[in-house]
Amino acid sequence: MGVVTYEFEVTSPVAPTRLFKAFVLEGAKLEGDGKPGSIVKINFVEGLPFQYMKHMIGGHDENNLSYSYSLIEGGPLGDKLEKISYENQFVAAASGGSVCKSSIKFYTVGDYVITEDEIKALIQRSEVVYKAIEAFLLANPDACN
């Protein structure tokens, strides 16, 4: 098994507290009490490349607007990735809005080596979900306040 770490940032006009609340506190159905080790299952509509994903919560800190989790089943894992671990923090942007700072670790199966292009494609898929939640918050200014 190999581990590859990749860091990136996504900006948003939405305040960091609203994004944190939407992603972490109100975003998913839990199998567990929401504490570390709880499982979040996300089901997708037909027509998308994946039927579902399961995340295991690592933890979250409401004061620092940070959270961690690992994708442990479904989604893009296939037979080449054991899991993908995420550490995220929402911070205020200097120009208003927020920046989501992410560190992602890709745990590969066997001696498989993940390519830069594969990493970028996986990050683009994550950004689609991020931008969909952002669009919802922008269209619904009373949500997640």
Secondary structure, DSSP 8 states (H G I E B T S, - for coil): --EEEEEEEEEESS-HHHHHIIIIISS-EEESSSSTT-EEEEE--TTSS-SEEEEEEEEEETTTTEEEEEEEEETT-TTTEEEEEEEEEEEE-TTSSEEEEEEEEEEESTT----HHHHHHHHHHHHHHHHHHHHHHHH-TTTT-
